[in-house]
Amino acid sequence: MSVPEQLAPLVCGLHHVAIVVKSIAETRIAYESHLGLTAGDAEFIKDQDVNVLVMKAGEQRVELVEPASPESPVSKFLEKRGGGIHHLAYAVRDIESAIASLEAAGVRMIDHAPKIGAHGTRHAFVHPKSCAGVLTELVEDSDY
């Protein structure tokens, strides 16, 4: 299977794996003490109503995502499925171009314009039906 020409340069690499947890504080202890991951401070993301903690395993990022209120969409995820992998995120260099390229290729998007995410990154979500049932995030991050 060949990649459509307009999508070939789209993804720069895996940005992070997001894991929904009931408690960042409790999960952080396990990831740090058992696995040796490191982390900074948790950050509140208002438009998603979640708290996010970026943990590092070498250069790889794992984001712990905790609902900030019972109304958070992540609260519904926890109720339905319990904690676990929520989405995969891929780094892109230009989020607007990435969204336009995907839409032009017929990919179903959740976000048609970028939003502000953790650490000031810009991101947009691709609908799971366009990615084999996996919620997929595109992240524009100056580190890539």
MITIKOL-710695 format. One record per atom (N, C-alpha, C): x, y, z. Coordinates in nm, 4 decimals. Layout:
<recs>
        xx        yy        zz
         X         Y         Z
...
</recs>
This chain:
<recs>
        xx        yy        zz
    0.0856   -0.1187    0.0000
    0.0000    0.0000    0.0000
    0.0891    0.1235    0.0000
    0.0660    0.2141   -0.0921
    0.1477    0.3346   -0.0956
    0.0749    0.4491   -0.0253
    0.1535    0.5393    0.0294
    0.0995    0.6549    0.0993
    0.0670    0.7622   -0.0046
   -0.0507    0.8244    0.0039
   -0.0800    0.9330   -0.0893
    0.0284    1.0407   -0.0826
    0.0639    1.0953   -0.1964
    0.1752    1.1897   -0.2050
    0.1627    1.3052   -0.1059
    0.0424    1.3607   -0.0887
    0.0267    1.4756    0.0004
    0.0461    1.4392    0.1474
    0.0414    1.3098    0.1811
    0.0574    1.2683    0.3205
    0.1976    1.2182    0.3531
    0.2785    1.1885    0.2532
    0.4102    1.1277    0.2768
    0.4954    1.2011    0.3806
    0.5066    1.3333    0.3762
    0.5921    1.4006    0.4743
    0.5180    1.4440    0.6011
    0.3974    1.3987    0.6200
    0.3127    1.4507    0.7278
    0.3676    1.4234    0.8677
    0.3927    1.2997    0.9034
    0.4306    1.2624    1.0399
    0.5824    1.2610    1.0562
    0.6302    1.3270    1.1623
    0.7745    1.3320    1.1928
    0.8158    1.2192    1.2863
    0.7230    1.1695    1.3660
    0.7526    1.0637    1.4620
    0.6424    1.0531    1.5652
    0.6549    0.9554    1.6513
    0.5590    0.9396    1.7606
    0.5862    1.0495    1.8628
    0.4853    1.1248    1.8985
    0.5015    1.2328    1.9960
    0.4800    1.1809    2.1379
    0.3681    1.1104    2.1598
    0.3422    1.0530    2.2924
    0.2312    0.9489    2.2861
    0.2239    0.8726    2.3929
    0.1132    0.7818    2.4176
    0.0393    0.8396    2.5376
   -0.0917    0.8577    2.5257
   -0.1709    0.9141    2.6349
   -0.2455    0.8027    2.7073
   -0.2342    0.8051    2.8395
   -0.2976    0.7039    2.9235
   -0.3916    0.7743    3.0208
   -0.5183    0.7347    3.0191
   -0.6158    0.7916    3.1111
   -0.6018    0.7215    3.2460
   -0.5962    0.8023    3.3516
   -0.5817    0.7506    3.4879
   -0.6824    0.8183    3.5795
   -0.7176    0.7509    3.6868
   -0.8063    0.8118    3.7867
   -0.7322    0.9174    3.8659
   -0.6041    0.8906    3.8943
   -0.5252    0.9812    3.9770
   -0.3828    0.9932    3.9231
   -0.3478    1.1119    3.8799
   -0.2102    1.1352    3.8356
   -0.1139    1.1121    3.9516
   -0.1492    1.1607    4.0694
   -0.0591    1.1490    4.1852
   -0.0256    1.0031    4.2154
   -0.1258    0.9170    4.2171
   -0.1017    0.7753    4.2466
   -0.0252    0.7061    4.1345
   -0.0647    0.7316    4.0111
   -0.0009    0.6662    3.8980
    0.1429    0.7127    3.8818
    0.1678    0.8395    3.9072
    0.3026    0.8955    3.8965
    0.4002    0.8193    3.9852
    0.3593    0.7895    4.1063
    0.4464    0.7170    4.1996
    0.4882    0.5833    4.1397
    0.3927    0.5102    4.0844
    0.4241    0.3795    4.0261
    0.5182    0.3928    3.9070
    0.4913    0.4876    3.8181
    0.5748    0.5032    3.6989
    0.7160    0.5482    3.7350
    0.7281    0.6350    3.8355
    0.8614    0.6811    3.8762
    0.9371    0.5739    3.9531
    0.8720    0.5133    4.0517
    0.9441    0.4196    4.1382
    0.9643    0.2822    4.0750
    0.8690    0.2355    3.9964
    0.8809    0.1018    3.9361
    0.9490    0.1028    3.7999
    0.9217    0.2058    3.7197
    0.9730    0.2079    3.5825
    1.0863    0.3079    3.5610
    1.1056    0.3985    3.6563
    1.2138    0.4952    3.6439
    1.1851    0.6120    3.5511
    1.0590    0.6355    3.5163
    1.0255    0.7504    3.4338
    1.0421    0.8785    3.5160
    1.0623    0.9894    3.4484
    1.0758    1.1184    3.5159
    0.9631    1.2100    3.4697
    0.9329    1.3107    3.5515
    0.8231    1.4012    3.5170
    0.8450    1.5380    3.5780
    0.7756    1.6351    3.5211
    0.7724    1.7698    3.5764
    0.6458    1.7854    3.6573
    0.5762    1.8951    3.6323
    0.4517    1.9230    3.7029
    0.3325    1.8958    3.6123
    0.2216    1.8595    3.6740
    0.0984    1.8404    3.5985
    0.0481    1.9762    3.5512
   -0.0258    1.9746    3.4408
   -0.0775    2.0970    3.3809
   -0.2267    2.0800    3.3542
   -0.3045    2.1833    3.3845
   -0.4485    2.1828    3.3566
   -0.4708    2.2322    3.2140
   -0.5455    2.1544    3.1344
   -0.5798    2.1930    2.9976
   -0.7291    2.2256    2.9972
   -0.7585    2.3539    2.9984
   -0.8952    2.4022    3.0170
   -0.9938    2.3503    2.9126
   -0.9594    2.3610    2.7815
   -1.0591    2.3260    2.6798
   -1.0909    2.1772    2.6762
   -1.0067    2.0942    2.7389
   -1.0340    1.9506    2.7465
   -1.0768    1.9087    2.8871
   -1.0684    2.0029    2.9818
   -1.1065    1.9783    3.1207
   -1.0321    1.8582    3.1788
   -0.9002    1.8581    3.1574
   -0.8151    1.7498    3.2078
   -0.6874    1.8064    3.2700
   -0.6258    1.7247    3.3532
   -0.4913    1.7500    3.4022
   -0.4004    1.6525    3.3289
   -0.2843    1.7016    3.2860
   -0.1906    1.6202    3.2091
   -0.0535    1.6249    3.2748
    0.0076    1.5083    3.2884
    0.1447    1.4995    3.3374
    0.2276    1.4303    3.2302
    0.3292    1.5006    3.1813
    0.4195    1.4434    3.0826
    0.5300    1.3700    3.1571
    0.5427    1.2413    3.1276
    0.6484    1.1597    3.1875
    0.7437    1.1199    3.0753
    0.8699    1.1098    3.1081
    0.9707    1.0767    3.0069
    1.0346    0.9423    3.0379
    1.0453    0.8612    2.9330
    1.1200    0.7355    2.9353
    1.2300    0.7561    2.8321
    1.3429    0.8078    2.8745
    1.4459    0.8494    2.7803
    1.3918    0.9678    2.7030
    1.3885    0.9574    2.5712
    1.3340    1.0644    2.4878
    1.1855    1.0458    2.4592
    1.1291    0.9319    2.4979
    0.9882    0.9027    2.4705
    0.8988    0.9641    2.5776
    0.7812    1.0102    2.5332
    0.6854    1.0752    2.6229
    0.5639    0.9856    2.6454
    0.5228    0.9802    2.7708
    0.3966    0.9181    2.8083
    0.3197    1.0269    2.8813
    0.1968    1.0520    2.8393
    0.1166    1.1528    2.9070
    0.0092    1.0847    2.9898
    0.0095    1.1153    3.1188
   -0.0969    1.0687    3.2073
   -0.2063    1.1749    3.2031
   -0.3276    1.1316    3.1741
   -0.4405    1.2231    3.1584
   -0.5449    1.1886    3.2629
   -0.5798    1.2883    3.3427
   -0.6749    1.2710    3.4526
   -0.7900    1.3691    3.4331
   -0.9145    1.3242    3.4495
   -1.0255    1.4189    3.4373
   -1.0164    1.5243    3.5482
   -1.0446    1.6495    3.5117
   -1.0415    1.7576    3.6099
   -1.1778    1.7804    3.6740
   -1.2815    1.7202    3.6144
   -1.4161    1.7305    3.6705
   -1.4987    1.6134    3.6189
   -1.6128    1.5881    3.6821
   -1.6998    1.4800    3.6335
   -1.7549    1.5059    3.4931
   -1.7545    1.6315    3.4470
   -1.8047    1.6659    3.3141
   -1.6998    1.6454    3.2048
   -1.5773    1.6192    3.2408
   -1.4706    1.6003    3.1428
   -1.5010    1.4798    3.0538
   -1.4744    1.4889    2.9230
   -1.4930    1.3727    2.8357
   -1.4105    1.2525    2.8822
   -1.2997    1.2783    2.9492
   -1.2157    1.1701    2.9991
   -1.2843    1.0969    3.1151
   -1.3701    1.1665    3.1891
   -1.4480    1.1004    3.2946
   -1.5361    0.9920    3.2348
   -1.5963    1.0237    3.1209
   -1.6814    0.9258    3.0524
   -1.5997    0.8065    3.0055
   -1.4795    0.8323    2.9567
   -1.3892    0.7250    2.9145
   -1.3601    0.6331    3.0324
   -1.3271    0.6912    3.1488
   -1.2986    0.6109    3.2689
   -1.4188    0.5276    3.3113
   -1.5369    0.5871    3.3085
   -1.6578    0.5144    3.3469
   -1.6836    0.3959    3.2549
   -1.6664    0.4165    3.1246
   -1.6937    0.3131    3.0260
   -1.5878    0.2049    3.0221
   -1.4605    0.2453    3.0208
   -1.3523    0.1516    2.9930
   -1.2543    0.1320    3.1066
   -1.2596    0.2176    3.2076
   -1.1545    0.2166    3.3090
   -1.0321    0.2863    3.2514
   -0.9258    0.2906    3.3267
   -0.8047    0.3560    3.2776
   -0.7408    0.2768    3.1655
   -0.6501    0.3403    3.0966
   -0.5770    0.2714    2.9911
   -0.5390    0.3657    2.8791
   -0.4873    0.3086    2.7721
   -0.4437    0.3903    2.6595
   -0.5638    0.4625    2.5997
   -0.5491    0.5910    2.5843
   -0.6557    0.6765    2.5317
   -0.6317    0.7122    2.3859
   -0.5070    0.7514    2.3537
   -0.4761    0.7866    2.2153
   -0.3265    0.7820    2.1892
   -0.2930    0.7785    2.0604
   -0.1553    0.7925    2.0149
   -0.1425    0.9296    1.9512
   -0.0296    0.9937    1.9748
   -0.0070    1.1265    1.9180
    0.1181    1.1252    1.8318
    0.1058    1.1866    1.7148
    0.2170    1.1952    1.6215
    0.2587    1.3397    1.6038
    0.3887    1.3630    1.5976
    0.4416    1.4972    1.5761
    0.4303    1.5348    1.4288
    0.3892    1.6587    1.4039
    0.3857    1.7156    1.2702
    0.4538    1.8526    1.2761
    0.5080    1.8956    1.1643
    0.5785    2.0247    1.1624
    0.4836    2.1436    1.1461
    0.3731    2.1228    1.0746
    0.2795    2.2319    1.0450
    0.1386    2.1770    1.0602
    0.0746    2.2097    1.1704
   -0.0553    2.1510    1.2031
   -0.1640    2.1916    1.1035
   -0.1643    2.3173    1.0586
   -0.2661    2.3589    0.9615
   -0.2520    2.2804    0.8308
   -0.1291    2.2653    0.7838
   -0.1066    2.1884    0.6608
   -0.1445    2.0416    0.6794
   -0.1147    1.9884    0.7968
   -0.1487    1.8485    0.8252
   -0.2995    1.8280    0.8211
   -0.3728    1.9179    0.8854
   -0.5192    1.9070    0.8855
   -0.5729    1.9183    0.7427
   -0.5244    2.0174    0.6692
   -0.5710    2.0375    0.5309
   -0.5393    1.9164    0.4434
   -0.4207    1.8597    0.4587
   -0.3819    1.7420    0.3796
   -0.4701    1.6229    0.4108
   -0.4963    1.6012    0.5385
   -0.5802    1.4880    0.5767
   -0.7230    1.5064    0.5275
   -0.7771    1.6258    0.5444
   -0.9138    1.6499    0.4973
   -0.9222    1.6345    0.3459
   -0.8210    1.6824    0.2743
   -0.8195    1.6683    0.1281
   -0.8130    1.5217    0.0864
   -0.7536    1.4375    0.1717
   -0.7435    1.2943    0.1425
   -0.8676    1.2178    0.1890
   -0.9659    1.2900    0.2454
   -1.0891    1.2263    0.2888
   -1.0854    1.1691    0.4283
   -0.9848    1.2058    0.5068
   -0.9725    1.1576    0.6442
   -1.0703    1.2354    0.7326
   -1.1417    1.1643    0.8165
   -1.2389    1.2272    0.9068
   -1.1658    1.2873    1.0272
   -1.1832    1.4170    1.0469
   -1.1190    1.4873    1.1570
   -1.2206    1.5185    1.2666
   -1.1758    1.5202    1.3904
   -1.2580    1.5702    1.5009
   -1.2397    1.7208    1.5086
   -1.1143    1.7647    1.4990
   -1.0811    1.9070    1.5038
   -1.0445    1.9544    1.3639
   -1.1092    2.0607    1.3198
   -1.0815    2.1155    1.1875
   -0.9871    2.2350    1.1950
   -0.9546    2.2735    1.3165
   -0.8578    2.3805    1.3414
   -0.7776    2.3404    1.4655
   -0.6530    2.3846    1.4750
   -0.5705    2.3466    1.5903
   -0.6219    2.4072    1.7203
   -0.5954    2.3357    1.8289
   -0.6247    2.3822    1.9648
   -0.4924    2.3857    2.0406
   -0.4925    2.4527    2.1541
   -0.3721    2.4598    2.2375
   -0.3753    2.3447    2.3374
   -0.2642    2.2700    2.3440
   -0.2534    2.1552    2.4335
   -0.1474    2.1758    2.5392
   -0.1007    2.0675    2.5968
    0.0007    2.0714    2.7030
    0.1268    2.1402    2.6542
    0.1853    2.2174    2.7421
    0.3110    2.2890    2.7159
    0.3019    2.3827    2.5963
    0.1810    2.4314    2.5665
    0.1624    2.5275    2.4593
    0.1681    2.4701    2.3194
    0.1713    2.3367    2.3077
    0.1720    2.2761    2.1741
    0.0367    2.2992    2.1077
    0.0358    2.2905    1.9773
   -0.0897    2.2992    1.9021
   -0.1228    2.1596    1.8528
   -0.2508    2.1242    1.8604
   -0.2887    1.9865    1.8269
   -0.4265    1.9795    1.7646
   -0.4539    1.8654    1.7025
   -0.5861    1.8351    1.6472
   -0.6033    1.6836    1.6498
   -0.7272    1.6403    1.6701
   -0.7559    1.4978    1.6752
   -0.8168    1.4478    1.5445
   -0.7746    1.3272    1.5080
   -0.8288    1.2551    1.3934
   -0.9301    1.1551    1.4488
   -1.0432    1.1418    1.3831
   -1.1478    1.0513    1.4305
   -1.0970    0.9069    1.4280
   -1.1285    0.8281    1.5307
   -1.0844    0.6878    1.5345
   -1.1284    0.6059    1.4126
   -1.2419    0.6393    1.3535
   -1.2882    0.5631    1.2370
   -1.1952    0.5783    1.1178
   -1.1109    0.6798    1.1180
   -1.0149    0.6982    1.0093
   -0.8787    0.6374    1.0412
   -0.8636    0.5835    1.1630
   -0.7335    0.5281    1.2045
   -0.7504    0.3924    1.2726
   -0.8243    0.3046    1.2083
   -0.8425    0.1667    1.2565
   -0.8913    0.1590    1.4006
   -0.9784    0.2529    1.4389
   -1.0367    0.2506    1.5719
   -0.9528    0.3160    1.6803
   -0.8406    0.3778    1.6429
   -0.7519    0.4407    1.7415
   -0.7676    0.5916    1.7356
   -0.8028    0.6530    1.8481
   -0.8048    0.7987    1.8549
   -0.6620    0.8460    1.8317
   -0.6448    0.9374    1.7367
   -0.5119    0.9813    1.6948
   -0.5027    1.1323    1.7052
   -0.3939    1.1773    1.7632
   -0.3704    1.3202    1.7792
   -0.2505    1.3612    1.6939
   -0.2598    1.4775    1.6337
   -0.1479    1.5384    1.5639
   -0.0996    1.6533    1.6512
    0.0309    1.6617    1.6740
    0.0860    1.7645    1.7630
    0.1963    1.8408    1.6904
    0.1814    1.9725    1.6868
    0.2879    2.0584    1.6371
    0.3697    2.1014    1.7577
    0.4950    2.0603    1.7603
    0.5828    2.0822    1.8747
    0.7173    2.1294    1.8220
    0.7652    2.2400    1.8744
    0.8921    2.2967    1.8256
    1.0109    2.2044    1.8504
    0.9969    2.1022    1.9332
    1.1054    2.0066    1.9588
    1.1248    1.9094    1.8422
    1.0330    1.9097    1.7439
    1.0421    1.8171    1.6311
    1.0752    1.8889    1.5035
</recs>
